[in-house]
């Protein structure tokens, strides 16, 4: 079987969507799938104004049809609602081909943060986009409930994972990463795209002791750097370099109000770093009542309280999330949506969901 994943989120972007899709492709063979991608790299494209790493593909009907004939997929998953995703959806509907989708991004909230577009309009368009699929994958119970209340149908759970071999606590006698050496403690770390929708301004305006460290890049970097001249901006980091910086922090601060999951939460926890975040979708599901972080509408209070949490508890919570389980859910959903196997409940249950069932 050959699965085609159509996605507008792809290299050179560095984000949770790209990491998730790469991990799914790597696991495909274990579930009987060869996984191929349709991305902006397959078309002529232009950079999104103000956000150059995001490419807008010129995906014509003729070009999509030619690529389809070359790839000959048996299954189709549309990961994003951009130009590549929309062109693939249009082809599938025109040729009566079933497909699944995934809901990665709170696009209505992102858009309203950048332009005067009512969220209700964006949600109406997204309901139509995803409603034509055989199933829409969502990452958390709270997102599933929210979209269900907004009229989305055929929702399927697909959680995320973390590489706990790469992201590990710092050994007791290991030296500090050079970028953190000598910085006043405690170190409050945030990792993510430097863009308005990530709400990093809320983090940078906090009155905190020690040092704020920001990893990532994006169109908002200059403005954000001016908010707190004492904050350290380290740019984009990956692999072992990123893992060492996580492990060297005292608290991971996640100020986003619009992420649907937040893989960076798991990466921080895997390194034994407690989380401070708002009580919203993503943190509510990943952290919940686990004791691995503090959720509070007062982000400063959360950050200060997180300093007292045991790092071993954070690591233990991260070990519950594996890419193997994520892939099982993903490929089960693909098979279910195409009528191959009966639906199965995800094996992984979040703290918040468990509390609901026990209640």
BELPEMO-V264553 format. One record per pair of residues at least 12 apart in sequence whose ideal C-beta (glycine too) atoms are under 8 Angstrom apart, sorted by the first residue. I is the first residue (numbers start at 1). J is the second residue. Records with the same first field share a line. If there is no record, write none. Layout:
I: J, J
This chain:
1: 32, 33, 34, 74, 75
2: 33, 34, 35, 36, 71, 72, 73, 74, 75
3: 28, 33, 34, 35, 36, 73, 74, 75, 76, 77, 334
4: 36, 37, 38, 71, 73, 75, 76, 77, 88
5: 21, 24, 25, 35, 36, 37, 38, 77, 78, 79
6: 37, 38, 39, 76, 77, 78, 79, 80, 84, 85, 87, 88
7: 21, 37, 38, 39, 78, 79, 80, 84, 85
8: 39, 40, 54, 55, 57, 79, 80, 81, 82, 83, 84, 85
9: 21, 79, 80, 82, 104
10: 37, 39, 40, 41
11: 41
12: 53
13: 53, 54
14: 216, 236, 238
15: 193
16: 104, 160, 261, 262, 263, 264
17: 79, 80, 104, 105
19: 263
20: 104, 160, 263, 326
21: 37, 79
23: 161, 323, 326, 327
24: 326, 327, 330, 331
25: 37
27: 323, 324, 327, 331
28: 327, 331
30: 327
31: 327, 328, 331
33: 75, 331, 334
36: 71, 73
38: 67, 71, 84, 88
39: 57, 84
40: 55, 56, 57, 83, 84
42: 57, 63, 67, 84
43: 57, 58, 59, 63, 84
44: 57, 58
45: 57, 58
46: 58
50: 219
51: 195, 218, 219
52: 219
56: 82, 83
57: 82, 83, 84, 87
58: 83
59: 83, 84, 86, 87, 88
60: 87
61: 87, 90, 91
64: 87, 88, 90, 91
65: 91
68: 91
75: 334, 338
76: 88, 92, 97, 98, 99, 100
77: 99, 100, 101, 102, 334
78: 92, 99, 100, 101, 102, 133
79: 101, 102, 104
80: 104, 105
81: 107, 126, 129
85: 101
86: 129
89: 101, 129, 132, 133
93: 132
98: 134, 337, 338
99: 133, 134
100: 133, 134, 135, 136, 137, 156, 333, 334, 337
101: 129, 130, 133, 135, 136, 137
102: 136, 137, 138, 158
103: 126, 130, 136, 137, 138, 139, 143, 147, 152, 260
104: 139, 260
105: 260
106: 258, 259, 260, 281
107: 122, 126
108: 120, 121, 122, 123, 126
109: 197, 257, 258
110: 197, 258
113: 196, 197, 258
114: 196, 197
123: 150
126: 152
127: 150, 151, 152
130: 152
131: 152, 153, 154
133: 154, 337
134: 154, 337, 338
135: 154, 155, 156, 333, 336, 337
136: 152, 153, 154, 155, 156
137: 155, 156, 157, 158, 330, 333
138: 155, 156, 157, 158, 260
139: 157, 158, 159, 160, 260, 261, 285
140: 159, 260, 261, 281, 282, 284, 285, 286, 350
141: 157, 285, 350, 352, 353, 356
142: 281, 284, 285, 352
143: 260, 261, 281, 285
144: 157
146: 281
154: 337
156: 333, 336, 337, 343
157: 329, 333, 346
158: 326, 329, 330, 333
159: 321, 325, 326, 329, 346, 348
160: 261, 263, 266, 321, 326
161: 266, 321, 322, 323, 324, 325, 326, 327
162: 263, 266, 267, 269, 270, 318, 321, 322, 323
163: 270, 323
164: 270, 318, 319, 322
166: 239, 240, 243
167: 243, 246, 247, 266, 267, 270, 271, 318
168: 243, 247, 270, 271, 272
169: 247, 271, 272, 311, 315
170: 244, 247, 248, 271, 272
176: 248
177: 241, 244, 245, 248
179: 213, 232, 234, 245
180: 213, 245, 248, 249
183: 210, 211, 213, 232
184: 209, 210, 211
185: 210, 211, 250
186: 208, 209, 210, 211, 250, 251, 307
187: 210, 211, 213, 248, 249, 250, 251
188: 203, 206, 208, 210, 211, 212, 213, 249, 250, 251, 252, 253, 276, 303
189: 213, 214, 215, 245, 246, 249, 250, 251, 252, 253, 268, 273
190: 203, 212, 213, 214, 215, 216, 252, 253, 254, 255
191: 214, 215, 216, 242, 246, 252, 264, 267, 268
192: 215, 216, 256, 264
193: 216, 217, 218
194: 214, 216, 217, 218, 219, 220, 221, 224
195: 218, 219, 220
196: 220
197: 256, 258
198: 218, 255, 256, 259
199: 255, 256, 257, 258
200: 214, 220, 224, 255
201: 224, 227, 255
202: 255, 299
203: 253, 255, 299
204: 224, 227, 228, 231
205: 227, 228
206: 253, 299, 300, 303
207: 300
208: 300, 303, 304
210: 250
211: 230, 231, 232
212: 228, 230, 231, 232, 253
213: 231, 232, 234, 245, 249
214: 231, 232, 233, 234
215: 234, 235, 236, 237, 242, 245
216: 235, 236
217: 235, 236
221: 233
242: 267
243: 267, 271
246: 267, 268, 270, 271, 273
247: 271, 272, 273
249: 268, 271, 273
250: 273, 307
251: 273, 274, 275, 276, 303, 306, 307
252: 264, 265, 268, 269, 273, 274, 275, 276
253: 275, 276, 277, 299, 302, 303
254: 275, 276, 277, 278, 282, 283
255: 277, 278, 299
256: 277, 278, 280, 282
257: 278, 280
258: 280
259: 281, 282
260: 281, 282
261: 282, 285, 286
262: 282, 283, 286
265: 277, 282, 283, 286, 287, 293
266: 286, 318, 321
268: 314
269: 286, 292, 293, 314, 315, 317, 318
270: 315, 318, 319
271: 314, 315
272: 311, 312, 314, 315
273: 311, 314
274: 292, 293, 294, 306, 307, 309, 311, 314
275: 287, 292, 293, 294, 306, 314
276: 293, 294, 296, 299, 302, 303, 305, 306
277: 293, 294, 295, 299, 302
278: 295, 296, 297, 299, 302
279: 295, 296, 297
283: 295
284: 352
285: 350, 352, 353
286: 321, 350
287: 317, 351
288: 350, 351, 352, 355
289: 351, 352, 355
290: 313, 317, 351
291: 309, 310, 313, 317
292: 309, 313, 314, 316, 317, 318
293: 306, 309, 314
294: 306, 309
320: 348
321: 348
325: 346, 347, 348
328: 347
329: 346, 348
332: 344
